[in-house]
């Protein structure tokens, strides 16, 4: 352990230096396993300059253990595996080609993929695949506020949540933001009931069980607040509205375009290679 702390002191000293040439020329062996050696210059990067000696000792020990295991596994593999099993050149080359192909495909898609999806295309896909958009949970359009239980503004806030005219909504938003402890507007887009229920700190079934008319009101015990939600619209069952499905549909359409584009690219590359006599098949 004393030697480890001495090495750590060296690491901290080297980390403060602007040059590493002296470190490389005077490198010290930190650990060894058979013919394999771990040098001080290799360990240096694992210790940040701000680390305490105790933290540095832990980081250095972890690095040494990781290095040792890597060497031990290689030594065991050398003894246990055949020459053919140890030869990984083919697998490495296949991985290299696969990685390069993936990167090229991503670059090709970024350059050539048409990412514009019209409302007509979304509607057509929606109608052709309605079975994919069956609701798992209800969807709501809701405006939500939290107010103190004894607030004189409670009834005013409840009424303001119900405003549906554009100008009135703008005015009520101003009132709600100033008078309520918390205000959230989920009325512009369809929202999963589970996401709305998190505002109440309830599961969505319990939350919906509190619905009375157009309101969901909940007063949690001991908090001194009332949570009020005005439900502008709700879909409980069946097929989700197309506007809710739009992001998912756009993703599906673009995914299909991408697959078709890459398939077309494959055919073009093969046809070009054949027509230019680059691809020669010896029969």
C-alpha positions in Angstrom: 0.0 0.0 0.0 2.9 2.3 0.8 4.3 1.8 -2.7 0.9 2.4 -4.2 0.7 5.8 -2.5 4.1 6.6 -3.8 2.9 5.8 -7.3 -0.1 7.9 -6.8 2.1 10.8 -5.7 4.0 10.4 -9.0 0.7 10.3 -10.9 -0.5 13.5 -9.4 2.9 15.1 -10.1 2.8 14.0 -13.7 -0.8 15.1 -14.1 0.3 18.6 -13.2 3.1 18.6 -15.9 2.5 20.0 -19.4 4.9 17.5 -21.0 5.0 13.8 -20.8 8.3 13.1 -22.5 10.1 12.7 -19.2 7.5 10.3 -18.0 7.8 8.1 -21.0 11.6 8.1 -20.8 11.6 7.2 -17.1 8.5 4.9 -17.1 8.1 2.7 -14.1 6.5 -0.8 -14.0 3.4 -0.6 -11.8 2.4 -4.3 -12.1 3.4 -7.4 -14.1 1.9 -10.7 -15.0 4.3 -13.1 -16.6 5.8 -11.3 -19.6 3.1 -8.6 -19.5 3.8 -5.3 -17.8 1.7 -2.3 -16.8 3.5 1.0 -16.9 3.0 4.1 -14.9 2.3 6.1 -18.0 -0.7 3.8 -18.8 -2.2 4.2 -15.3 -1.7 8.0 -15.2 -4.9 8.8 -17.1 -7.2 7.1 -14.6 -6.4 9.5 -11.8 -8.0 13.0 -12.1 -5.9 15.9 -10.8 -8.6 16.8 -8.2 -8.8 13.2 -6.6 -7.8 12.7 -3.0 -5.1 10.2 -2.2 -7.7 7.7 -0.9 -9.8 8.0 -4.1 -6.6 7.9 -6.2 -5.6 4.6 -4.5 -9.0 3.1 -5.2 -9.0 4.2 -8.9 -5.4 2.9 -9.4 -6.3 -0.4 -7.8 -9.4 -0.8 -10.0 -7.3 0.0 -13.1 -4.7 -2.6 -12.1 -7.4 -5.3 -11.4 -9.0 -4.6 -14.8 -5.7 -4.8 -16.6 -4.8 -8.0 -14.7 -8.1 -9.7 -15.5 -7.6 -8.8 -19.2 -4.2 -10.4 -19.2 -5.3 -13.5 -17.2 -8.2 -14.1 -19.6 -5.8 -13.9 -22.5 -3.4 -16.3 -20.8 -6.1 -18.8 -20.1 -7.4 -18.5 -23.7 -4.0 -19.1 -25.1 -3.8 -22.3 -23.1 -7.4 -23.5 -23.7 -8.2 -22.6 -27.3 -6.9 -24.0 -30.5 -4.9 -21.9 -33.0 -8.0 -21.7 -35.2 -10.1 -20.4 -32.3 -7.5 -17.8 -31.4 -7.5 -16.5 -34.9 -10.0 -13.6 -34.9 -8.8 -11.8 -38.0 -11.8 -12.9 -40.1 -14.3 -11.8 -37.4 -12.5 -8.5 -37.0 -12.5 -7.8 -40.7 -16.2 -8.7 -40.9 -16.9 -6.4 -38.0 -14.9 -3.6 -39.6 -16.8 -3.9 -42.9 -20.1 -4.0 -41.1 -19.3 -0.9 -39.1 -18.1 1.0 -42.2 -21.1 -0.1 -44.2 -23.4 1.1 -41.4 -21.7 4.5 -41.2 -21.9 4.9 -45.0 -25.6 3.9 -45.0 -26.3 6.5 -42.3 -24.5 9.2 -44.2 -26.3 8.2 -47.5 -29.7 8.3 -45.7 -29.0 11.7 -44.2 -28.1 13.1 -47.6 -30.9 11.5 -49.7 -33.8 10.7 -47.5 -36.9 12.8 -48.0 -38.1 13.6 -44.5 -41.2 15.5 -45.5 -44.4 13.7 -44.5 -47.7 15.3 -45.6 -51.0 15.2 -43.7 -52.5 13.2 -46.5 -49.8 10.6 -46.2 -50.3 10.4 -42.5 -54.0 10.0 -42.9 -53.7 7.3 -45.6 -51.3 5.3 -43.5 -53.6 5.7 -40.4 -56.6 4.4 -42.3 -54.7 1.5 -43.8 -53.2 0.4 -40.4 -55.9 1.3 -37.8 -55.4 -2.0 -36.1 -51.9 -0.7 -35.0 -53.3 2.2 -33.1 -55.8 0.7 -30.7 -55.6 2.5 -27.4 -53.9 0.9 -24.4 -55.1 3.6 -22.1 -57.5 6.6 -22.4 -56.3 9.9 -23.8 -57.3 13.3 -22.4 -57.2 16.9 -23.3 -57.1 18.6 -19.9 -56.2 21.8 -18.0 -54.8 21.2 -14.5 -54.2 23.4 -11.5 -53.2 23.0 -7.9 -54.6 25.5 -5.4 -54.6 25.9 -1.6 -57.6 24.2 0.0 -58.6 27.4 1.8 -57.8 29.8 -1.2 -60.6 32.3 -1.9 -59.6 32.0 -5.6 -60.5 28.3 -5.7 -63.9 28.7 -7.5 -62.4 31.3 -9.8 -59.6 28.9 -10.8 -62.1 26.1 -11.4 -64.1 28.3 -13.7 -61.0 29.6 -15.5 -59.9 26.1 -16.3 -63.2 25.6 -18.2 -62.7 28.5 -20.6 -62.7 27.3 -24.2 -62.8 30.5 -26.3 -59.3 31.5 -27.5 -59.3 35.0 -26.1 -60.8 33.8 -22.8 -58.2 31.0 -22.5 -55.4 33.6 -22.9 -56.9 35.6 -20.1 -57.6 32.6 -17.9 -54.0 31.4 -18.4 -52.7 34.6 -17.0 -55.1 34.3 -14.0 -54.2 30.6 -13.4 -50.4 31.2 -13.6 -50.6 33.9 -11.0 -53.3 32.4 -8.6 -52.5 28.7 -8.7 -49.6 26.9 -7.0 -49.1 24.9 -10.2 -50.8 25.2 -13.6 -50.3 22.8 -16.6 -52.2 22.9 -19.9 -52.6 19.5 -21.6 -55.5 20.7 -23.7 -53.7 21.5 -26.9 -52.7 17.9 -27.6 -53.9 14.4 -26.7 -52.1 13.1 -23.6 -51.9 9.6 -22.2 -54.0 9.3 -19.1 -51.0 7.8 -17.2 -49.0 11.0 -17.8 -51.9 13.1 -16.5 -52.3 10.9 -13.5 -48.7 11.6 -12.5 -49.8 15.2 -11.8 -52.2 13.9 -9.2 -49.8 11.4 -7.8 -52.2 8.6 -8.6 -52.5 5.7 -11.0 -54.7 6.5 -14.0 -57.6 4.2 -13.1 -57.9 5.9 -9.7 -57.7 9.3 -11.2 -60.4 8.6 -13.8 -62.6 7.1 -11.0 -62.6 10.7 -9.5 -64.0 12.2 -12.6 -67.4 14.0 -12.0 -68.8 15.7 -15.0 -66.0 17.6 -16.8 -63.8 17.8 -13.7 -61.3 15.5 -11.9 -60.9 16.9 -8.4 -58.6 15.4 -5.8 -57.7 16.7 -2.3 -54.8 14.6 -0.9 -54.9 14.1 2.8 -52.7 16.3 4.9 -51.3 18.5 2.1 -53.7 21.4 2.3 -54.1 21.6 -1.5 -56.8 20.7 -4.0 -55.9 19.4 -7.5 -58.4 20.4 -10.1 -58.5 19.2 -13.7 -60.9 20.3 -16.4 -61.4 17.6 -19.0 -61.9 19.3 -22.3 -62.1 16.0 -24.2 -61.4 12.3 -23.6 -61.2 9.1 -25.7 -61.5 6.0 -23.5 -61.5 3.1 -26.0 -61.0 2.2 -29.6 -58.6 3.7 -32.1 -56.5 6.6 -31.0 -57.1 9.9 -32.9 -54.9 10.4 -35.9 -53.2 13.6 -34.5 -52.0 11.6 -31.5 -50.6 8.9 -33.8 -48.9 11.3 -36.1 -45.4 11.2 -34.6 -45.4 7.4 -34.6 -46.8 7.3 -38.2 -44.2 9.7 -39.4 -41.5 7.4 -37.9 -43.0 4.4 -39.6 -43.2 6.1 -43.0 -39.7 7.3 -42.8 -38.5 3.9 -41.6 -40.2 2.3 -44.6 -38.6 4.9 -47.0 -35.2 4.3 -45.4 -35.5 0.5 -45.9 -36.6 1.0 -49.5 -33.8 3.4 -50.2 -31.1 1.1 -48.9 -32.6 -1.9 -50.8 -32.5 0.2 -53.9 -28.9 1.3 -53.2 -27.9 -2.4 -52.9 -29.4 -3.2 -56.3 -27.9 -0.2 -57.9 -24.4 -1.0 -56.6 -24.7 -4.6 -57.8 -26.1 -3.7 -61.3 -23.3 -1.1 -61.7 -20.6 -3.6 -60.8 -22.0 -6.1 -63.2 -22.5 -3.7 -66.1 -18.9 -2.4 -65.7 -17.6 -5.9 -65.4 -16.2 -5.2 -61.9 -18.1 -8.1 -60.5 -16.8 -11.3 -62.1 -18.3 -14.6 -61.2 -16.2 -17.6 -62.2 -18.3 -20.5 -63.1 
